[in-house]
């Protein structure tokens, strides 16, 4: 559980977060005392518009204040973290902070405290003569009918879709009965379920003694947005988790959870909601997995896929899946669920920037990709026996793979610890190419180098991967440049010229030079000495001397620049990249 926060006072945090909404959207205002974000009365607004009032406990941002703005809600009332706002706060919002002449829809999530307080405010508003309707959003299937009992489904991430749709209808001129009816209609066609790898921690609060934690490798399936338990715990394997979650959403034979009936002709909107603590790249991977399984297992190809953080649980390390069946609203042209979903909204919490026309022009057939194989399209006359390549290059690869623990040790001290693993990964991939029999290597050494380049570009990432890729591309060019139309054996002199060309080319893209404590301290001496002496062992000695010299250098480039404790390793630890390269070169030289 993450217990470190930038704020220690949750009350102050809530107020600053609410105020930030008015900073990021100048059409909004904040009633600080009542914690109400609302559309400014002097901001542009359509006449005869139903007002939408929502809200709930804080900690679910961007819900609910983030959904206030043109095309969505008119006001949101915030409680403290995970606690409902009071009935008086909500009454102020419904009666004093939004226009009431064409009615008000009060629409929180379905939690006991919210239902009671928003319901009480609804009755106060009605008693004051204001046409007011109340609806509690309830989309969660995580606990099922038996466990939820009379309380009904909880409201979780799918609430964002309900609010977007009723807000769009109100903006389009729908009357209170239509807007209220749409809320019911959407909820009846909506199912959601969440999962999390850990409970969340409220800033400024001590972790309760005896709090049940989720074991490493497990996930709580159906966990609520306030740390409430779900249906069960399962191994945190994404593929299996998604299968379980989709089964809970779509299995027509699950009488406890089959809230939405559908046929193969029905269309769906898919919403993937971040509970707050999932990285963007992981959320994207989750979306891909959910979409893949919907297509393969249920033959559902969502007509809209929306991904982001809409209703969070502080820094909850989880996500929710929502599926909305696009049932006919009965409201006529321009007011279908899809049209209302695509309608523009100006609220910081709604992020669905893909236009209707882009979705309408969607083509699901795979794009035919063109692949250019420059090596095979442009054969060269520079030759080297493939058996020699496998023997010499293989020896270098074997030695750098064996050196991985030592390179990793050095890089853990002076860098980020990934240099040895990166070199080993690249070496193993190149060795796999050498061992491959289909298609086998030919005696065209330019072709061989180009194939190695492809492996390096696909397997080795980071700065060193880019340097090696640039160097090898230039090496292929340096070899090809010596092709004068007749067969040329790639001897030491040919390699020396090509390597010299590569070093010059590399200098166009990196400022690194010998003395900067990088792999260049080994690479440049090796190439320069080979060019001058045509002796691979003399070149190897130059690389070793360059690497040894890095022990006493202060890094001026690369990640080592940012690593502290320099006095502890100066004179003891060589540059990891230079050391790894020298091990590779030693293997080459000794096998040549």
C-alpha positions as CSV (number, residue, x, y, z in Angstrom):
1,X,0.0,0.0,0.0
2,X,1.3,3.4,-1.0
3,X,1.4,5.6,2.2
4,X,3.6,8.5,0.9
5,X,1.8,11.7,-0.1
6,X,2.6,15.3,-0.9
7,X,-0.4,16.4,1.3
8,X,-0.8,15.4,5.0
9,X,-4.1,17.3,5.6
10,X,-6.9,15.7,3.7
11,X,-9.3,18.7,4.3
12,X,-6.8,21.1,2.8
13,X,-6.2,18.7,-0.1
14,X,-9.9,18.5,-1.0
15,X,-10.3,22.3,-1.1
16,X,-7.2,22.8,-3.2
17,X,-8.3,20.1,-5.6
18,X,-11.7,21.6,-6.0
19,X,-10.2,25.1,-6.5
20,X,-8.0,23.7,-9.2
21,X,-11.1,22.8,-11.3
22,X,-11.9,26.5,-11.5
23,X,-8.3,27.3,-12.5
24,X,-8.4,24.8,-15.3
25,X,-11.9,25.7,-16.5
26,X,-12.7,29.4,-16.2
27,X,-16.4,28.9,-16.8
28,X,-16.7,27.4,-13.3
29,X,-16.8,28.7,-9.7
30,X,-16.3,27.3,-6.3
31,X,-18.4,27.7,-3.2
32,X,-15.7,27.0,-0.7
33,X,-17.8,26.7,2.4
34,X,-20.1,24.1,0.9
35,X,-17.5,22.5,-1.4
36,X,-19.6,23.0,-4.5
37,X,-18.2,23.4,-8.0
38,X,-20.7,25.0,-10.3
39,X,-21.1,26.7,-13.7
40,X,-20.8,30.4,-13.3
41,X,-24.1,32.2,-13.7
42,X,-22.4,34.8,-16.0
43,X,-21.0,32.1,-18.3
44,X,-22.8,31.2,-21.5
45,X,-25.7,28.9,-21.0
46,X,-28.7,27.7,-23.0
47,X,-32.1,28.8,-21.8
48,X,-34.7,26.3,-20.7
49,X,-32.0,23.8,-19.7
50,X,-32.5,21.1,-17.0
51,X,-29.8,21.4,-14.3
52,X,-27.8,18.3,-13.4
53,X,-26.4,18.1,-9.8
54,X,-24.1,15.3,-8.9
55,X,-21.4,14.6,-6.3
56,X,-20.1,12.3,-3.6
57,X,-17.1,11.7,-1.4
58,X,-13.8,13.2,-2.5
59,X,-11.0,10.8,-3.6
60,X,-12.7,9.8,-6.8
61,X,-11.3,12.5,-9.0
62,X,-11.9,13.6,-11.7
63,X,-15.4,12.6,-10.5
64,X,-17.4,14.5,-9.6
65,X,-16.3,18.1,-9.9
66,X,-14.4,17.3,-13.0
67,X,-17.7,16.5,-14.8
68,X,-19.0,20.0,-14.3
69,X,-19.1,22.1,-17.5
70,X,-20.9,22.8,-20.7
71,X,-22.4,19.6,-22.1
72,X,-22.2,17.7,-18.8
73,X,-23.2,18.6,-15.2
74,X,-24.1,22.0,-13.7
75,X,-22.8,21.4,-10.2
76,X,-21.0,18.8,-8.1
77,X,-20.9,18.7,-4.3
78,X,-17.9,17.2,-2.5
79,X,-17.7,15.5,0.8
80,X,-14.5,14.7,2.6
81,X,-12.5,11.8,1.4
82,X,-14.7,8.8,0.8
83,X,-17.6,10.4,2.8
84,X,-20.9,11.8,1.4
85,X,-21.5,15.6,1.5
86,X,-24.2,16.7,3.8
87,X,-27.8,17.3,2.8
88,X,-27.4,21.0,3.5
89,X,-24.4,21.2,1.0
90,X,-26.4,19.4,-1.6
91,X,-29.5,21.6,-1.0
92,X,-27.4,24.7,-1.5
93,X,-26.2,23.3,-4.8
94,X,-29.7,22.3,-6.1
95,X,-31.5,25.4,-5.0
96,X,-29.0,28.2,-5.0
97,X,-26.1,27.4,-7.3
98,X,-27.9,26.2,-10.5
99,X,-30.9,27.5,-12.4
100,X,-34.1,25.8,-11.3
101,X,-36.7,27.1,-13.6
102,X,-36.7,24.0,-15.8
103,X,-36.1,21.5,-13.1
104,X,-33.2,19.7,-11.5
105,X,-31.9,16.1,-11.7
106,X,-30.0,15.1,-8.6
107,X,-27.8,12.1,-9.4
108,X,-25.3,10.6,-7.1
109,X,-23.8,7.1,-7.0
110,X,-25.7,4.4,-5.1
111,X,-24.0,4.4,-1.7
112,X,-26.1,4.6,1.5
113,X,-24.7,7.9,2.7
114,X,-25.0,9.5,-0.7
115,X,-28.5,8.2,-1.2
116,X,-29.7,9.5,2.2
117,X,-28.1,12.9,1.9
118,X,-28.8,13.6,-1.8
119,X,-32.3,12.2,-1.2
120,X,-32.9,14.5,1.7
121,X,-31.8,17.5,-0.4
122,X,-34.2,16.3,-3.2
123,X,-37.1,16.4,-0.8
124,X,-36.1,19.9,0.4
125,X,-35.9,21.1,-3.2
126,X,-39.3,19.6,-4.0
127,X,-40.8,21.2,-0.8
128,X,-39.5,24.5,-2.1
129,X,-41.6,24.1,-5.2
130,X,-38.7,23.1,-7.5
131,X,-39.3,20.3,-10.0
132,X,-36.7,17.8,-8.8
133,X,-35.9,14.2,-9.7
134,X,-33.5,11.9,-7.9
135,X,-31.6,8.9,-9.4
136,X,-28.9,6.8,-7.8
137,X,-26.4,5.4,-10.4
138,X,-25.8,1.7,-9.9
139,X,-23.7,-0.2,-12.4
140,X,-21.4,-2.6,-10.5
141,X,-21.9,-6.3,-10.8
142,X,-19.0,-7.2,-8.6
143,X,-21.0,-8.4,-5.6
144,X,-24.1,-9.7,-7.4
145,X,-27.8,-9.7,-6.5
146,X,-27.5,-12.0,-3.5
147,X,-24.9,-10.1,-1.7
148,X,-26.1,-6.6,-2.6
149,X,-29.6,-7.4,-1.5
150,X,-32.0,-4.6,-1.0
151,X,-29.3,-2.0,-1.4
152,X,-28.8,-2.9,-5.1
153,X,-25.7,-2.4,-7.2
154,X,-23.0,0.0,-6.2
155,X,-22.1,2.9,-8.4
156,X,-18.6,2.7,-9.9
157,X,-16.8,3.8,-13.1
158,X,-19.8,3.5,-15.5
159,X,-21.3,6.5,-13.7
160,X,-19.1,8.6,-16.0
161,X,-21.1,7.4,-19.0
162,X,-24.5,8.1,-17.3
163,X,-23.5,11.6,-16.4
164,X,-22.1,12.3,-19.9
165,X,-25.3,11.1,-21.5
166,X,-27.8,12.9,-19.3
167,X,-25.7,16.0,-19.4
168,X,-25.7,15.9,-23.2
169,X,-29.4,15.4,-23.4
170,X,-30.0,18.4,-21.0
171,X,-27.7,20.5,-23.2
172,X,-29.6,19.4,-26.3
173,X,-32.9,20.7,-24.7
174,X,-34.3,17.5,-23.2
175,X,-36.9,18.2,-20.5
176,X,-36.7,16.9,-16.9
177,X,-38.8,13.8,-17.6
178,X,-36.7,12.9,-20.6
179,X,-33.4,13.4,-18.8
180,X,-34.6,11.4,-15.7
181,X,-35.9,8.7,-18.0
182,X,-32.6,8.6,-19.9
183,X,-30.7,8.1,-16.6
184,X,-32.8,5.0,-15.8
185,X,-32.5,3.7,-19.4
186,X,-28.7,4.0,-19.4
187,X,-28.3,2.4,-16.0
188,X,-30.5,-0.5,-17.1
189,X,-28.2,-1.2,-20.1
190,X,-24.9,-0.7,-18.2
191,X,-22.7,-3.1,-16.4
192,X,-19.3,-2.5,-14.7
193,X,-16.8,-4.4,-12.6
194,X,-13.5,-3.5,-11.1
195,X,-10.4,-5.2,-9.8
196,X,-7.4,-4.0,-7.7
197,X,-4.1,-5.3,-6.6
198,X,-4.1,-3.4,-3.3
199,X,-6.2,-1.3,-0.9
200,X,-5.7,2.5,-1.0
201,X,-4.5,4.9,1.7
202,X,-6.1,8.2,2.6
203,X,-3.5,11.1,2.9
204,X,-3.0,12.1,6.5
205,X,-4.5,9.0,8.1
206,X,-2.7,6.2,9.9
207,X,-3.0,2.7,8.4
208,X,-5.5,0.9,10.6
209,X,-4.1,-2.0,12.6
210,X,-5.1,-5.3,11.3
211,X,-6.1,-4.0,7.9
212,X,-6.4,-6.8,5.5
213,X,-3.9,-6.5,2.7
214,X,-3.9,-8.2,-0.7
215,X,-1.1,-10.7,-1.0
216,X,1.5,-10.1,-3.7
217,X,0.4,-11.9,-6.9
218,X,-3.3,-11.7,-6.0
219,X,-6.1,-9.3,-7.0
220,X,-9.4,-8.5,-5.5
221,X,-12.1,-9.0,-8.2
222,X,-15.1,-6.7,-7.8
223,X,-13.4,-4.5,-5.2
224,X,-15.4,-1.3,-4.5
225,X,-14.1,2.2,-4.8
226,X,-13.8,2.7,-1.0
227,X,-11.7,-0.4,-0.3
228,X,-14.8,-2.6,0.0
229,X,-14.2,-6.3,-0.8
230,X,-15.5,-7.8,-4.0
231,X,-16.6,-11.3,-4.9
232,X,-13.3,-13.1,-4.5
233,X,-9.5,-13.0,-4.8
234,X,-7.7,-14.5,-7.7
235,X,-4.2,-14.7,-9.1
236,X,-3.2,-11.4,-10.7
237,X,-2.7,-12.8,-14.2
238,X,-4.2,-10.1,-16.6
239,X,-5.5,-12.5,-19.2
240,X,-7.4,-14.6,-16.6
241,X,-8.5,-11.6,-14.7
242,X,-10.1,-10.1,-17.8
243,X,-11.7,-13.4,-18.6
244,X,-13.3,-13.5,-15.1
245,X,-14.4,-9.9,-15.3
246,X,-16.0,-10.2,-18.7
247,X,-17.7,-13.4,-17.6
248,X,-19.2,-11.5,-14.7
249,X,-20.4,-8.8,-17.1
250,X,-21.7,-10.8,-20.0
251,X,-22.5,-14.4,-19.0
252,X,-26.3,-14.8,-19.6
253,X,-26.4,-17.9,-17.4
254,X,-25.1,-16.1,-14.3
255,X,-28.4,-15.3,-12.7
256,X,-26.7,-13.3,-9.9
257,X,-25.0,-10.9,-12.4
258,X,-26.8,-11.0,-15.7
259,X,-28.2,-7.5,-15.5
260,X,-28.1,-6.8,-19.3
261,X,-29.6,-9.1,-21.9
262,X,-28.1,-8.8,-25.3
263,X,-28.1,-10.5,-28.8
264,X,-25.3,-10.8,-31.4
265,X,-26.8,-7.7,-33.1
266,X,-26.4,-5.4,-30.1
267,X,-23.7,-2.8,-30.1
268,X,-21.6,-1.7,-27.1
269,X,-19.5,1.1,-25.8
270,X,-16.5,0.0,-23.8
271,X,-15.1,2.2,-21.0
272,X,-11.8,1.3,-19.3
273,X,-11.4,3.3,-16.1
274,X,-8.2,3.8,-14.1
275,X,-8.8,3.6,-10.4
276,X,-5.9,6.1,-10.0
277,X,-2.7,4.1,-9.6
278,X,-2.2,2.2,-12.8
279,X,0.4,3.7,-15.2
280,X,-0.9,4.9,-18.5
281,X,1.1,2.3,-20.4
282,X,-0.4,-0.5,-18.3
283,X,-3.9,0.9,-18.7
284,X,-3.3,0.9,-22.5
285,X,-2.3,-2.7,-22.4
286,X,-5.3,-3.6,-20.3
287,X,-7.6,-1.9,-22.9
288,X,-6.0,-3.9,-25.6
289,X,-6.5,-7.2,-23.7
290,X,-10.1,-6.4,-22.9
291,X,-10.9,-5.4,-26.5
292,X,-9.2,-8.6,-27.8
293,X,-11.2,-10.9,-25.5
294,X,-14.4,-9.1,-26.3
295,X,-13.8,-9.7,-30.0
296,X,-12.6,-13.3,-29.7
297,X,-14.8,-14.7,-27.0
298,X,-18.0,-12.7,-27.3
299,X,-17.9,-11.4,-30.9
300,X,-18.4,-7.9,-29.6
301,X,-16.5,-5.2,-31.5
302,X,-17.2,-2.0,-29.4
303,X,-18.4,0.9,-31.5
304,X,-16.6,3.3,-29.1
305,X,-13.7,2.5,-26.8
306,X,-13.0,5.1,-24.1
307,X,-9.9,4.8,-21.9
308,X,-8.8,7.0,-19.0
309,X,-9.3,8.0,-15.4
310,X,-12.9,8.9,-14.9
311,X,-13.8,7.7,-11.4
312,X,-10.8,6.8,-9.3
313,X,-10.2,5.5,-5.8
314,X,-7.4,7.8,-4.8
315,X,-4.3,5.9,-6.0
316,X,-6.0,2.6,-6.3
317,X,-3.9,0.1,-8.1
318,X,-6.7,-1.2,-10.3
319,X,-9.1,-0.6,-13.1
320,X,-12.8,-1.2,-14.0
321,X,-14.5,-2.3,-17.2
322,X,-17.8,-0.9,-18.2
323,X,-20.0,-2.0,-21.0
324,X,-23.0,0.0,-22.2
325,X,-25.5,-1.6,-24.6
326,X,-26.7,0.9,-27.1
327,X,-30.4,0.4,-26.7
328,X,-32.8,2.8,-28.4
329,X,-33.6,5.8,-26.3
330,X,-36.9,6.5,-28.0
331,X,-36.0,10.2,-28.1
332,X,-35.8,10.6,-31.8
333,X,-33.1,11.9,-34.2
334,X,-30.0,13.4,-32.7
335,X,-30.6,11.9,-29.3
336,X,-29.4,8.3,-29.6
337,X,-27.0,7.1,-27.0
338,X,-24.2,7.2,-29.5
339,X,-25.0,10.8,-30.6
340,X,-25.3,11.9,-27.0
341,X,-22.0,10.2,-26.1
342,X,-20.2,11.9,-29.0
343,X,-21.7,15.4,-28.3
344,X,-19.1,17.9,-27.2
345,X,-18.5,18.5,-23.5
346,X,-16.3,21.1,-21.8
347,X,-15.4,19.4,-18.5
348,X,-11.8,18.6,-17.5
349,X,-12.8,15.1,-16.3
350,X,-14.2,13.9,-19.7
351,X,-11.6,12.8,-22.1
352,X,-12.9,11.3,-25.3
353,X,-11.3,13.3,-28.1
354,X,-12.0,11.0,-31.1
355,X,-14.6,12.6,-33.3
356,X,-17.8,11.0,-34.6
357,X,-16.6,11.1,-38.2
358,X,-13.4,9.2,-37.3
359,X,-15.4,6.4,-35.7
360,X,-17.9,6.4,-38.6
361,X,-14.9,6.0,-41.0
362,X,-13.5,3.2,-39.0
363,X,-12.1,0.2,-41.0
364,X,-11.4,-2.9,-39.1
365,X,-9.5,-4.8,-41.8
366,X,-5.8,-5.0,-41.1
367,X,-3.6,-2.5,-43.0
368,X,-1.3,-4.2,-45.5
369,X,2.2,-3.3,-44.4
370,X,5.0,-2.7,-46.8
371,X,8.3,-4.1,-45.7
372,X,11.5,-3.1,-47.4
373,X,14.4,-5.5,-47.2
374,X,17.3,-3.3,-48.3
375,X,19.9,-6.0,-47.9
376,X,18.1,-8.4,-50.3
377,X,17.1,-5.6,-52.7
378,X,20.6,-4.3,-53.0
379,X,23.1,-7.2,-52.9
380,X,26.8,-6.4,-52.6
381,X,30.1,-7.9,-53.9
382,X,31.8,-7.6,-50.5
383,X,32.2,-11.3,-49.4
384,X,32.9,-13.2,-46.2
385,X,32.4,-16.9,-45.6
386,X,29.4,-17.4,-43.4
387,X,31.3,-20.1,-41.4
388,X,33.9,-17.4,-40.5
389,X,31.1,-15.0,-39.4
390,X,29.5,-17.6,-37.2
391,X,32.9,-18.6,-35.6
392,X,34.3,-15.1,-35.0
393,X,31.1,-13.2,-34.2
394,X,29.8,-16.2,-32.2
395,X,32.9,-16.1,-30.0
396,X,32.4,-12.4,-29.3
397,X,28.7,-12.9,-28.5
398,X,29.5,-15.8,-26.1
399,X,32.0,-13.7,-24.2
400,X,29.7,-10.7,-23.7
401,X,26.8,-13.0,-22.6
402,X,29.1,-14.5,-20.0
403,X,30.2,-11.1,-18.8
404,X,26.6,-10.0,-18.1
405,X,26.8,-10.4,-14.3
406,X,29.9,-8.3,-14.1
407,X,28.6,-5.6,-16.4
408,X,25.3,-5.5,-14.4
409,X,27.2,-5.2,-11.2
410,X,29.2,-2.2,-12.5
411,X,26.1,-0.6,-13.9
412,X,24.2,-1.1,-10.6
413,X,26.9,1.0,-8.9
414,X,27.3,3.8,-11.5
415,X,24.1,3.6,-13.6
416,X,20.6,2.2,-13.6
417,X,21.6,-1.5,-13.7
418,X,20.3,-2.4,-17.2
419,X,23.4,-2.3,-19.3
420,X,24.5,-5.9,-18.9
421,X,21.0,-7.2,-19.4
422,X,20.6,-5.1,-22.6
423,X,23.9,-6.3,-24.0
424,X,23.0,-9.9,-23.2
425,X,19.6,-9.6,-24.8
426,X,21.1,-8.2,-28.0
427,X,23.8,-10.8,-28.1
428,X,21.4,-13.7,-27.6
429,X,19.2,-12.4,-30.4
430,X,22.1,-12.1,-32.8
431,X,23.3,-15.6,-31.8
432,X,19.8,-16.8,-32.6
433,X,20.1,-15.2,-36.1
434,X,23.5,-17.0,-36.6
435,X,21.9,-20.3,-35.6
436,X,18.9,-19.9,-37.8
437,X,18.8,-22.1,-40.9
438,X,15.9,-20.3,-42.6
439,X,16.9,-18.2,-44.3
440,X,20.6,-18.9,-43.8
441,X,23.4,-16.4,-43.9
442,X,25.1,-15.9,-47.3
443,X,28.6,-14.8,-48.1
444,X,27.3,-11.2,-48.8
445,X,28.6,-9.6,-45.6
446,X,26.6,-6.4,-46.2
447,X,23.5,-8.5,-46.3
448,X,24.6,-10.1,-43.0
449,X,25.3,-6.8,-41.3
450,X,22.0,-5.4,-42.3
451,X,20.2,-8.4,-40.9
452,X,22.1,-7.9,-37.6
453,X,21.1,-4.3,-37.7
454,X,17.4,-5.3,-37.8
455,X,17.9,-7.5,-34.8
456,X,19.7,-4.8,-32.8
457,X,17.0,-2.2,-33.7
458,X,14.2,-4.5,-32.6
459,X,15.8,-6.0,-29.4
460,X,18.2,-3.4,-27.9
461,X,16.6,-0.2,-26.6
462,X,17.8,2.8,-24.7
463,X,20.8,5.0,-25.6
464,X,23.3,2.2,-26.0
465,X,20.9,0.4,-28.3
466,X,20.5,3.5,-30.5
467,X,24.3,4.0,-30.6
468,X,24.9,0.4,-31.7
469,X,22.2,0.6,-34.3
470,X,23.6,3.8,-35.8
471,X,27.1,2.4,-35.7
472,X,26.1,-0.9,-37.5
473,X,24.0,0.9,-40.1
474,X,27.0,3.1,-40.9
475,X,29.2,-0.1,-40.9
476,X,27.0,-1.6,-43.6
477,X,27.4,1.6,-45.6
478,X,31.1,1.6,-45.0
479,X,31.4,-1.9,-46.4
480,X,29.1,-1.2,-49.3
481,X,31.0,2.0,-50.1
482,X,34.1,-0.2,-50.9
483,X,32.1,-2.3,-53.5
484,X,33.5,-1.3,-56.9
485,X,31.6,-3.9,-58.9
486,X,33.8,-6.9,-58.5
487,X,34.2,-9.5,-55.7
488,X,36.0,-8.0,-52.7
489,X,37.0,-10.2,-49.7
490,X,36.2,-8.5,-46.4
491,X,39.8,-8.7,-44.9
492,X,41.2,-6.7,-42.0
493,X,41.8,-3.6,-44.2
494,X,38.2,-3.6,-45.5
495,X,36.9,-3.9,-42.0
496,X,39.2,-1.2,-40.8
497,X,38.0,1.3,-43.4
498,X,34.4,0.5,-42.7
499,X,34.8,0.9,-38.9
500,X,36.6,4.2,-39.4
501,X,33.6,5.3,-41.5
502,X,31.2,4.2,-38.7
503,X,33.0,6.2,-36.0
504,X,32.9,9.3,-38.2
505,X,29.2,8.8,-38.9
506,X,28.4,8.2,-35.2
507,X,30.0,11.5,-34.3
508,X,27.2,13.3,-36.2
509,X,24.6,12.0,-33.7
510,X,26.3,11.9,-30.3
511,X,28.7,14.3,-28.6
512,X,30.3,11.4,-26.8
513,X,34.0,11.1,-27.3
514,X,36.9,9.3,-25.5
515,X,37.2,10.8,-22.1
516,X,33.5,11.2,-21.4
517,X,33.3,7.8,-19.7
518,X,31.1,6.0,-22.2
519,X,31.4,3.0,-24.5
520,X,33.2,5.4,-26.9
521,X,36.3,5.0,-24.7
522,X,36.6,1.5,-25.9
523,X,35.0,1.8,-29.4
524,X,37.0,4.7,-30.8
525,X,40.5,3.4,-29.7
526,X,39.7,0.0,-31.2
527,X,38.6,1.4,-34.5
528,X,41.3,4.0,-34.8
529,X,44.1,1.5,-34.0
530,X,42.7,-1.1,-36.4
531,X,42.7,1.5,-39.1
532,X,46.2,2.6,-38.3
533,X,47.9,-0.8,-37.7
534,X,45.6,-3.4,-39.4
535,X,46.2,-5.5,-36.3
536,X,43.1,-6.7,-34.4
537,X,45.1,-7.6,-31.2
538,X,46.7,-4.2,-31.1
539,X,43.2,-2.7,-31.5
540,X,41.9,-4.9,-28.7
541,X,44.7,-3.7,-26.4
542,X,43.8,-0.1,-27.2
543,X,40.2,-0.8,-26.2
544,X,41.2,-2.4,-23.0
545,X,43.4,0.6,-22.1
546,X,40.5,2.9,-22.9
547,X,38.2,1.0,-20.7
548,X,40.7,0.8,-17.8
549,X,41.1,4.6,-18.1
550,X,37.4,5.1,-17.5
551,X,37.8,4.0,-13.9
552,X,39.4,7.4,-13.1
553,X,37.0,9.5,-15.2
554,X,34.1,11.7,-14.1
555,X,31.1,11.0,-16.3
556,X,30.0,13.9,-18.5
557,X,27.4,12.0,-20.5
558,X,24.9,9.2,-19.8
559,X,23.0,8.2,-16.7
560,X,26.2,8.0,-14.6
561,X,26.2,11.8,-14.5
562,X,23.2,11.8,-12.2
563,X,24.3,9.0,-9.9
564,X,25.7,10.0,-6.5
565,X,28.5,8.5,-4.4
566,X,31.1,9.1,-7.1
567,X,33.9,9.2,-4.7
568,X,33.2,5.6,-3.7
569,X,33.7,4.2,-7.2
570,X,36.2,6.5,-8.8
571,X,39.3,4.4,-9.5
572,X,37.5,1.1,-9.0
573,X,34.6,0.7,-11.5
574,X,35.0,1.1,-15.3
575,X,32.3,2.4,-17.5
576,X,29.9,-0.6,-17.9
577,X,29.2,0.0,-21.6
578,X,32.9,0.2,-22.4
579,X,33.6,-2.9,-20.3
580,X,30.9,-4.9,-22.0
581,X,32.0,-3.8,-25.5
582,X,35.6,-4.8,-24.7
583,X,34.6,-8.2,-23.6
584,X,32.8,-8.6,-27.0
585,X,35.9,-7.4,-28.9
586,X,38.1,-9.7,-26.9
587,X,36.0,-12.7,-28.0
588,X,36.2,-11.5,-31.7
589,X,40.0,-10.9,-31.6
590,X,40.8,-14.2,-30.0
591,X,38.7,-16.2,-32.5
592,X,39.9,-14.3,-35.6
